[in-house]
Amino acid sequence: MEFSATIAMKASSSSSSFFSISQTQISNPKSLLFNFHKTPRTNKKSLYKSLKSIQSPPPGSPPSKPISFACSAVTLSPSQTAHLPPRKLSSLLSEFQSLLEPLDRVKRLLHYASLLPTLPASSRTDSNRVMGCTARVWLEVQMDSEGKMRFWADSDSEITKGFCACLVSVLDGAAPEEVLGLKTEDLAALNVGLPGGARSRVNTWHNVLVSMQKRTRSLVSEKEGKAPFEPFPSLVITAEGVQPKGSYAEAQARYLFPDELKVKELVNVLKEKKIGVVAHFYMDPEVQGILTAAQKDWPYIHISDSLVMADTAVKMAKAGCKFITVLGVDFMSENVRAILDQAGFGEVGVYRMSNERIGCSLADAAATPDYMNYLKAASNSLPSLHVIYINTSLETKAYAHELVPTITCTSSNVVQTILQAFTQIPDLNIWYGPDSYMGANIKELFEQMTLMSDEEIAELYPEHNRDSIKSLLPHLHYYEDGTCIVHHLFGREVVEKINEMYCDAFLTAHFEVPGEMFSLAMEAKRRGMGVVGSTQNILDFIKQRVQEALDRNVDDHLQFVLGTESGMVTAIVAAVRSLLDSSKSTSTAKINVEIVFPVSSDSMTKTSTSSSPVLESVKMGDVILPVVPGVASGEGCSIHGGCASCPYMKMNSLTSLLKICHQLPDERDILEAYEAERFKLQTPQGKNIADVGCEPILHMRHFQAKKELPEKLVYQVLGPHGNGKSLSIS
């Protein structure tokens, strides 16, 4: 029976490679020379003797499969790992390599687990827990008088305890730089075969190592007298309620329990006038709090990402809603209007929340002559397909589609779209836009896939292998001058702080974040500690991890770094509290879920002490917007995205929503400026903008349903003679 199981993963940006880890490559046994609390030195000597007598692998034995597995929390170069006492590590590696049967390696791992002393109850505390492990793991770290690191570990799982014994045996008594210099690929030759649970076992020893290194850095900083990083603001969610940490978190928490009178007022007017509400996840927390509470009494309220908003509006119209109010930026209300018209609900009114333009820096980047010039160049490289992010205006989609055949995408399906397109049309040129960060992240992802084996790639994308990915890369282009002002926040400074303080937490990141945050979250994703994707992907990941903790039915503290717009927190709190509430009858565990809000110091603005503060202005590209003062402690809120809060989204106020609802139906045209108008202009080819702009969306809907590009789009790319010169839009 084969005990090994292979997992496909991608290495961090420092190594830029994908890798596979065999279940047989998990542990690191070497319980020697360590001060395990009150363990007598004689025990350590006997362990040392046992390790000195280890045999080398028999001649001709197969070498273990090499891997590249980099820890994002460790930024030292490979040469800096040379200080590790070689006898400790090489003896341990030789020992496990000499055991040819997987079951023998498991037995040896269990043997080392039996040698690891049990931690006293005083050390088995929540503060010493290692996050992300299926079993409970406790880790205690100290620096002795000689500046050496001392480690003690324990687990309620014998296998996991064996892993801990291996790591402690290598690192206990080491200098801080030796601890920080260790990388998981240094342990790659360890070969422990275990039936099932491969991924969780790999996560265990990796997460324990990350925790060892995090706590080592903290003790080094303390010894050197460096001021510790101030923690990011956060919300702690429990079955009993929500506890904010930091004044920005307090501002978020304030609206999680809304005014019941306002909720009742909104529900009454929505019911009376049959009004549906579709809102984006990034909405103002006050509005989201009211909407979330109102959902219990009026089912036609929906909070989601931009893709689902228009589809939900159609469902509301079918259910009898006469009006749809859209809480988002203008391209979202445009999409709702156009999709309703396409579905035959032209009589349903669609209203936005401001009489002024509600912009979006990303959508604006695509509505420029520079972006159209980018597509004109694409039209000269046949055959070409334009993959455009859903977060763009309908007008942009229409103009683009007449230049280059276009399909929309979301952050959760863009990779699959590109791979499938290249499968159906070999030598296809693919032009992605307008998000520059997402484009760079996609290209980086494909480059790292070229380092995977064909088998590993086939498990993810059956139609592809290393050669096909390599041939795709020269044909992949992305626009390099479009960013979301919110996701731009997650750059080097924020990433360094996350790496320092939160490397052992669960990391979430939207696909739009800069490369530094993308690489960090991808590394966490590979060990089950992170997610990279859309807002819905982030929400689903958090729900899944909370449910897993509830299923284990043991006390736990889960910490999530929110790598996207802070408005997501309302939906997260609602989902987590629902899970906690539903488990009260079946689970006795105390689960705490902490949501951390990254804040950029460069973007912090102090709240003015003046009674009428003057708002400064900041230019972001062609957009000039005021700086929004931060809360009392100055925890970010500038247009740079200090608190990851979109100022455009915050133009959707509760006051506007109630005003519009009370004045509907708009018999005196008071709300004319709020209405999402139909496009009256035509494309350069004389077609209706809404009709042409909707087609790339419909192409994506077909792809989502059938997992392939529609024949019509393939025809548009290739033309009647397969040369891509004819674009027929009907």
N, C-alpha and C positions, 0 to 999 in steps of 0.2 A: 504494500500500500504506500502511495506517495504522500509524505507528510508535508511537503513544501507547497507553498502557494505564492504566486508572483503577483505583485502589485505594481501597476504603472504609475509613476509619479514624475514630477518635473523638479529639477534642482533650482535653487534660488538664483538670483541674478548674479551672485558672485561666481558661480560655476557655470551658469548658463547651459544647463543640460538637463534632459529628462533622464530618469533612471528607473530601474526595476529593482525592488528589494524582495529577496526571497524570504519566506517565513523562516527559513533556516538561518537567516542572517540577522538575528535580533539581539542576542545577549552579549554580555561582556564580562564573564565570570572571572573574578580574581579577588577573593576575599583575603587579602593579606596586608600586613604592615599597617593596619588601621586601628584607630582608637575608637572602637564601637562602644561608646559610653564606658561601662565598667568591665569591658571584656579583658580578661587577663592577657598579659603580653605572651604568656606561654602558648596560648591558642594561636596568636598571630605567627609565632615562630613555627609552629607545626604546620600552619597553612603555607608558610613560605617554603618549608621543606617539601611539602607535597607538590608545590608548583615547580620547584627546581627539578623534580624528577619527571617532569612532563616529557613525553616522547615527541619527536618530530613526525610530521606526516610520512607515511610509508612511501618509498620510491614508487613513482608512477601513479600516485593517487591524484584524482582530478583536482585542479585548483578551484577555489571558490570563485563564484562569479563576481567580477569587480563591479562596483557601483560608484556613482557620484552622488553624494547626499550631503548637501551643505546646509548648515544651520544659519538662518538669517540673523540670529542674535549674535553670531560670532563673525567679526569682520577682519580678523587677523589673517595674514597670508599663510599658505600651507607650510612655508619654511619655518614659521614660528611655532609649529607643533613639534619641532625637533627636540625641544627641551623635555618632552615627556620621558620619564625613565623608561628606556627601551625594554628592559627586562620585564617590567610589569606587564606591558602591553603584548610584547612578542611572545612571552611565555603563555599568556592566556590564549592568544590566537593559535599558537601551536597545539595547545591542549585540545581545543575544540576541533581543529582540523584533523587531529589524529583519530577522532571518533567518526568512523565512516557511516554508521547507521544513525539516522535522525532520532530514533528513540533513545539511543545512548546519549546523544547530546542533551535531550530533554531531561534524562535522568541526572546528568551532570549539573544541569541548571538547577534542578530541584535540590541537589546536594548542596550547592552554594547557598540556596535559599535557607537551608537548615542551619547554616553557619552564621547567618546574619542575625544578630541579637534583636529581640523585640523591643521596640521603642516603648518607654513608659507612657502611661495615659496622659501625663502632663505634656508630652510632645506630640501626641496624636490629636492635634487641634486643627480647626478650620484654617488658621493662618499658615499652617505648615502643609496644607494639602497641595498636591500638584494637579493643576487643572488639565482636563482633556483626556484623562485616563479612564478606561472602562471600570477598572478596579480602583479602590481607594488607595492612594499612595501619599505617604507623609515624608517630608524632607526637612531636616534641620541642618543649618549651615552656620559655622562659626569660623573666626580667624584666630589662631592661637598667638601666643606671645612672640613667636618667631616669624609671624606673618604668613604662616602656612594655612591652607584651607582644610577644615575638618568637616566631614559629612557623615550624617546618620540618616538612614532611610528605613522604611517599613511599608508593608502592604497587607491587605486582607486577602490577597491572592498569592499562592505559593509561586506560580510562574512569574508573576510580576515582581515578587520579592526576590526571585533569582536574578531578574534583570537589574534590580536596584543593587543587589550585592555586587554584580559585575561592575557597574558604574562607580560605586563607592570604592571598590577595590582598586580601580585605576586612579581615581582622583583624590582620595583621602591622603592628606599630607603633602599634596602638591602645592607649588607656588601659584598665586593667582593667575599669572600669565600662562602657566601650563594648563590650568582649568579652562581659561578663555581660549586657548589655542587649540583645544581638542575639537575635532570635527567628526561627524558621524561616519564619514568615509574612512577615517582612521580605524574604525571598528568593523569595516565591511567584511573582513575575512571570518568574523565569527559566524558560525554555521549551526544554528539551532533549529531543528525541524519541529514544527508544531502543527497538529491537525486543526485547521479552521482558525478563524479569528485573526488572520494574518495582519490585517491593517491595524487593528486595535493594539496588537502586540508591538508592532513597529512604532506606533504612536507613543506607547508607554515609555520605552527607553529614550526616545528622542525628546519627549516632553520633560522627562526627569533631567536630562542633560541641559535643556534650555533653562529649567528652573535653577539648576546648580549654577549656571553661568550668570543668570540674572542676579541671584543673591550674592554671588562673588563680586560682581561689579559694584553692587550697593555697599558692601563692606569695605571695598577698596576706596570708594569715594568718601565714605565716612572716616576712614583712617587718614586720608589725605586732607581732611577738613573741608571738602567741597560741599557747597550747599546742595541738598537734594533737590531734584526736580519737583516743582509743585504739581500735584496730580491734576489731570484734566477734570472738569466737572462731570458728574455722573448722576444717574438715577438708580436706586436699588429697589427692585420690585419684589415684593413678597406676597404671600396669601393674605396678609393683614393690610397691606397698603403700599404706598410708594414713599421712599425717603430720598430727598434730593441732597446732593453733596456739591456745594458751590452755588453761587447766586444765579448763574446762568441756568443751572439745572432747576433751581427753585422757580425761575420764570417759566420753564417748560412744565414743571409739575403743577403749577398754579391752575392750569386749565384742564388738567386731566379729570377734575371733578367739577363740572360746569354748573352754572346757575340754573336750577331747575325751572325757574320762571321763564328764562330765555329759551330753554329747550322746549317747554310747553308752547310758547308763542310760535316758535318755528314749526313745530309739528302741526299745530292747528292751521296755520296758513298753507302749509304744503298739502294737507289733506283737503282743505276747502277748495283749493284751486287746482288740485291734481298736478302738482309740480314735482318733477324728479330732480335730483341733485347728483351730479358726478363731480368728484373732486380728486385732485392729485395727492399722493402721499406727502408732498413737500408743503402742504398747506400750513398756514398760521396755526399754532397750537390751540389758540382760543377757539377758532372756527372748527378745527378737527375735534376738539373736546365736545363741542355742542353737537356736531354731526354724529359722532359716535354714539352719544347718549340718545339722540333722536331716532337712530336706526331701530331701536327697540319698538317704537310706536309707528314708524313709517318706513316700510321696506324699500321704498324707491330712493334710497340714499346710498351711494356707493363711493368708496375711497379706494383708489388703485393707482397703478402706473398709467402712463399716457396711452398705451396700446389698448387697454381694456375700456377706457372711458367711453369711446364712441360706440363700441359694441354694446355696452351696458345701456347707453342712451336709447339705442334701438329697442332693446328689451323693455325699457320703461315705456316707450311710445306704444309698443304692442300691448302693454298692460293697461293703457288708457291715459297715460300722462299727457297733458295738453301743452306743457312747457318743460324745458330742460334748462336748468341753471348750471353753468360750467365754472368751477373754481379751479383755475389754472392760468397758464399764459395763453396768448392769443392763438397760437397755432393749434392748441387743443380745442378751443371753441370752434375754430375753422373746420377742424376734422370732424367734430360732432355734427356741425351743420351739413357738411358735404355727405357724410355717411348716412345721415337721416334722409337726405334728399335721394340718395342712391337707393335706399330701402323703401322709398315710397311714402315717407312721412314728412313731406314738404310743408304741411300745415302746422306741424309742431314748432313752436317758437323756441329759439335758442338764445340765451342771454349770458353775457360775460359780466364780470363784477366791477368794472370801472368804465367811466366815460373817457378815460385816457388809454393810450396804448399800454398793454401789458406785454413787455418784450421778453426776450430770452437771448442771452449772449451767444449761445450755440446756434440757435435758429438764425440769428442775425448774421452770423459768419457765413452762412450758406446763401444768404440773400444779397450777395455782393457781386460786382463785376469780376472780382478776382476769382470767385468760385466758379462763375460761368466760364471764365478763361481756362480754368483747370479742366472743366468738362469739354471745352472745345478741343483741347489737346487730346483728351481721351477719345473724342470722335474721330480723330485721325489715326488711331491705333486699333485697327480692326483684327479680330472681333473684340468688342468691349462691352462690359456690363458695369453699370453704375450701381453700387450698393449704398443707399443713403439712409442715414439714421432717421428713425421715426420722428425724432424731436426736431422737425423742420416744418416750415410752412407748406400748405397745399400749393401755393403759387410756386415755390421753389421746386417742389416735386414735379409740377407740370412742366416748367421751363426745362428742368433737367432731363425729363423723359423724352422731350423732343430733340435734345442734343445727343443723348446716349440712352439706350434702353435701360430702364431703372427698376429696381426692386427695393422696397424699404426693408429695414431690419430693426431689431431691438438689441439691447446689450446682452440678452440671453440667447439669441439665435444667430447673431452675426457670424460666428465662427462656422457653424453648421451651414449657413447660407453660402459662404464663400467656398467651402470645401465641396459642397454639392454642385455648385455652379461649375467649378473646375472639373468635376467628374463628368458632367453632362457635355461640356464644351471644352475639350482639350485645347491648350494654347490660348485660352481665353485671357484677355487683359481685364483685371478687376480694379475698379476705381472706387475706393471707399471715402466717405466724407459725411459731415464736415468735422467730426471730433478728432483732433490731432492726437490727443492722449490715447484714445481708444484705438486709433489706427496704428500708433506705435506699439501698443500692447499686443494687438493682433499679430503684427509682424514678428515681435519678439516671441510670442507663443509658437508660431510656426517654425521659427529658427530653432527653438529648443526641441520641437518635435522631430527635427532631422537627426537628433542624437538618440532618439528612441529606437528600439528594434522594430522590425516589420510586424512582429506578433503583437507588440504593445500598441502600435498605432492601429492595427486591425481591430483590437478590442474596443477602441474608441470610435473609429471611423472605418468600417470594413472595406470601403472602396479605395482606401489610400494606403501607401507605404512610404518608406523613406524617400525613394526616388521621386514619387509623385509630389511629395511635399517640397522637395528640393526644386523640382521643375516649376512649382507654383510660385515660389518666392520672387523670382525676377518679374513675374507678371502681376504682382500685387503692389498697388500704389495707394497712398492715402494723402489727403489734404493736410497741409502742415500749418494752417493758420486759423484754427477754430478751437475754442475751449469753452467749457462751462465755468463761470466765475466762482461757482461754489466748489466744484471738485478740484479747481486749481489750488485750493487751500492745502491739499494733502501732498505737499512737496517735502523737500529735504528736512527742514527743521522739525516738522510734525512727525515725520518718519523716524528721525533720530530719537525723539522723545518716546515714541511708541516702542522702538527697539529697546530703549533703556528701561522703561517702566512697565510695558505691557506685552513683552515678547512671549510671555507664557499665557496670555489671554486669548480668547477667540477673536480673530480679526475678520472684519467684513469690509469689503471695498466694492464700490461701483466700478464698472468697466471703464468709466470716464476719468478715473483718477490718474495722476501722473505716474511715470514709470517706477519711481521709488516705492510708492505705496502699492502699486500693482505687484511688484516683485515680492514685497514683504507678505502681502496677503496670499499670493500664490504659494509661497513657501509654507505658510500656515495651512493652506488648503491641502497640501500634499500629506500632511500628518494629521488630517482630520480636524484641524483647529481653525479653519478659515473658509471663506467663500468669496468668489469674485463673480459679479454678474449684475443683474438688474435689481431694482428695489424689491420686486417680488421674490427674487432669489434670496436676497438678504433676509427678508422676513421669514421665508420658509426655512432657511438654515437655522435661525434662532429658535423657531418653534420646534424644529426637529431635535436640537440639542437639549432644549428644556424637557421635551417629552421623554427623551432617553434618560435624563436624570430622574424624572418621576418614575419611570419604569424600574430603575435600579432601587428605588425606595430607600435611599440613604441620604442623610443630610449633605447638602452640596452648595457651593457658591460658584456661580457661572458668571464670568466677566466678558462682555462683548465690547469691542471698540467699533463704534459706528462710523464707517468710512463712507458716508454720504450725507446728504442734507439732513439737518437735525429735525426737520419736520416729520421724518420717519418715526420718531419716537412715540407719537400718539398711537399709531397702528401697532407698534411693537408692544407697548404697554397693554393695550387692549387684548392682543393675542396671548401674551404671557399670562395675564391675570385670568383669562378664560381657561387656560390650561391648568393653572394652579387651583382655580375654583373647582373645576370638574374632577380633580384628583383627590379632593378632600376626603371623600368617602372610601377611597381605595388605597391611599398612600399616607403614611404617617411621617414621611420625611419632611424636613424643613429645607426648602429650596429658595435661595436668594439669587436673583438675576440682576446683574449690574450692567447698565448701558452707559458707556463712556463716550463723551463728546470731545473729540480733538479740537484744540483751539490754537491758533497761530498767534504768537506774541507780536509778530510784525503787523498784525491786523487789529490789535487791541486798541480801543479808544475809551478814554475815561469819560464817565458820565459828567456832563457839565454841571457845575454848581449854580450856574445862572438860572434864573427863573425862565428865561427865554433863550435857550441855547441856540447858537448859530451852527447850522449844519455845513460842514465843509463838503466839497465836491471832489470826486475822484474820477478820472477818465480811464475807462477800460475799453481799449480799441476805439470805436466810434461812438461809444455810449458814455454819457456823463451822468452819474448818479450821486445822490448825497450819501455821506457817511452816516450810518445809523449808530447813535451812541450806544455803547455797551451798558450792561447792567452795573450795579453798584461797584463790584470789585474789578470792573474793567475787563471781564472775560469776553473778549472779542465781539464784534458785530459790525464790522465795516464792510464796505463793498468788496474788499479783498477776500472776504469769506472767513473772517476770524472765528465765527461760531458756526461755520458751515450752514448759513441761513440765507436763502435766496431772497433778495429784496423785491424781485418781481412777483414772486409767489405771495409775498406778504401784502400785495395790493388787493388781495381777495379778502375783504374784511367781513365780519359778521354784520356790521351795520349795512354794508352794501347788499348783502344777501337778503336781509329782512326788508330793506327798502324796495328792492326789485320784486320780491314775492308779494308784498302788500299792494303794489301798484299794478300787478297783473290782473286781468288782461289790460294791455296798454292801449286803451281806446283813444287817449289824447296824445299819443306819440311822445310821452314824457321820457320814455326809455329808449328812444331811437338810437342814442349814442352807445347804449349798452347791448344792443342787439348784434348778434353775430350775423353779418350780412352775407348774402350769397355773392360769389364773384361774378361781376358783370363784364369784366374784361375778358379778352380772348388771348390764347397763346399766339406766338409768332406764326403758327400754321393755321390760325383762324379757328381753333377749337375752343370749347368751353374749358376754363381752367379747372373747375371742379371735376369734370369728367376725366380729364387727362391726369390731374393730380391724384385722383383716387386709384388709378390703375396700378401704380407701383405698390399701393397698399393691398389691393386685391391679389397681386402676384404673390405677396408675402403670405396672405391668408391661404392661398393654394399650397404654397410650400409648407406651411405649418400643418396642413391637413394631410398632404400626400407625401411629404418629405422629398419632393423633387420640384424643380422649376417647371412652371406650366409651359405647355407646348407653344402657346402664343408668345411668351417671353423669349423662348429659344428662337422662334422664327424672327422676332424683332431683332435679336442679336445677330443672327446669321443671314437674314434676308432670304428672298426666294431662291437665290443661287448659292447660298452658303457663304456669301462674302461680307455679310453684315452691313451692306450699304443701304438697305431698304428698311425703313421704320414705318410700320403700318399700325396706326392706333385707331381702333374702331369702337 
